[in-house]
Each structure stands twice: as C-alpha cells, then as structure tokens.
C-alpha cells in the first residue's frame, strides 16, 4: 500500500494539472469587437464595381445559393462533422469569399462543370524554373526534416519570405510578392478558385490533413493540373475549407490559449487572411503585454458575425 501511494499521488497531480490546463483555455465570446465594419480593401471594391454589382447583391446571391440547395448544405454538414467543426464556420467562409471575392454561381452544379474545364498541360513555375526545382535549392534544405505537408510548406513559405522575396538570388530577380502569387498562379496572379476559393499553396499545405480525414489523394506540386482539379471540385474544395478552419481553431487554442470556435466571424477572418500560426503567436504576445483581450474580426469576418442569425437559419 505504501508503494502505491506515490503512484496515486502522481496520478492525482497529473489529473489536476490537466484540468488546470483545460481551464486555462479562454473562450472568445461571440459577436464583433468592432461596432462598425472595418474598412473593405480597395481591390475588393474595384472588383465588385467592375462586375456591375454590389456587396449586398453578392451576399444575397450566395445566401440564396446555400438556402436553396439542400445538397450543398448536406455536404457542408457532413464534411464539417468529419473535421470536428460547426458547419456555420464553413457557411461563413463561403459567404465571405463570394461577397468580397468572386460572385457565386446560381447552382452547385455549375461548380462541377467549371472544375471539369480545368485540364491541360501547365505547371507551377516562375521565370522558367519549376517549383520542384526551386524548392530543391540549398536555402530550403532546412525544411527537409519537417514532418507533414503543413510544416513543410509553412517552412518553405518562410524561406521564401526571408531569402527570396524582393531579392536577386543567383542572377534571378524575384518579385516582392507572396509565394503563392509568384509560383502557384499560372492563370491569374493572386486569384483563388472554386466554391471554397482555395489557393493552390494552401491546398498543398493542407493535403496531408485532407488525405487523412477525407481520403482524397495527396497533392503534388509537380502536378499543377491535379492541384487545380482538387480545389475546383466542390466536394474536395469543401474538405480543404474545413481543414483550413480546423487548423485555425487549433492554432489559437495551442499557441494563444483561446478558443475561437464559438465565433464564426473570427474563423472567417482567418480563412480570409491565412497564416493562423503566425497570427496566433502575434496575438498571444500582444495579449501577454496587456495590449489586447480578444482577437478581432476584419471586414470579412465582421459581416459573418453581423449576419450570423440569418446564416445559421440556412442550416
């Protein structure tokens, strides 16, 4: 019995520690932190005016697409369940993308038709150098030991920002632009695609998660057509959307000690701006310094929280 007491004491201590750690997670309250919508970027405004439409009209169009398509809402609910997130987070991302980025199609079937058109012989490259050859450069050697696609491509993007972006290396001048825009947009720089408006680099980053949870084939940066087929297909695109949202929620919980899963405006914001790990780290540092209490939504996420009751009614 005496020998058993230390073991019981250790088990009790570990249990108490685990409970304390669990209680340390602060739940971000629902709603917007900003009373008024933050400024909408000029590019979004210009794109909407060029289409001779308005943000209100685009919002209503994507809202109606979701409201009138039981097949789509069924897919959203099913996929959200697999990734352990509430389906409203996926609705928020879809609505935000099609309100401030591209206009929605009237029917889900149109996205399948569009996906079928993305075939052909094209590749991810810059100035004649394929992405495969580019990441084989010695500057990327530090990324070789990274486990999983998320860590690997996050490392590669960091190397790009640090060693290549806006610099001349080996006689090649590289643009002062995002890694995804320079190497992963053979059609239109800076454009995202499909129902989920997924960026090709984002898809490569999340491919291990999607392969593990949804069972889709892993993507290969040397097969650009395969990447585009994945992000254009509505079913696969929704899986990547869910994986991105799951990553954002996990990043803020693990890195910053806050639970953002009850605030769809925040997950929509992170879906819009990306880089959840870096943003969670920055928020954590600001919070520790007493500069902020909760993460804030941007213009995109603000809309989702503002329209939350209506959007939840779609489900």
Buried (B, 14 or more C-beta within 10 A) or exposed (E): EEEEEEEEEEEEEEEEEEEEEEEEEBEBEEEBBBEEBBEBEEEBEEBBEEEEEEBEEBBBBBBEBBBEBEEBBEBBBEBBEBBEBBBBBBBBBBBBBBBBBBBBBEBBEBBBEBBEEBEEEEBBBBEEEBBEEBBEBEBBEEBEEBEEBBBBBBBBBBBBEEEBBEEEEEEEEBBEBBBBBBBBBBEEEEEBBBBBBBBBBBBBBBBBBBBEBBEBEEBEBEBBBBBBBBBBBBBBBBBBBBBBBBBBBBBBBEBBBBBBBEBBBBBBBBBBEBBBBBBBBBBBEBBEEEEEEBBBBBBBBBBBBBBBEEBBEBB
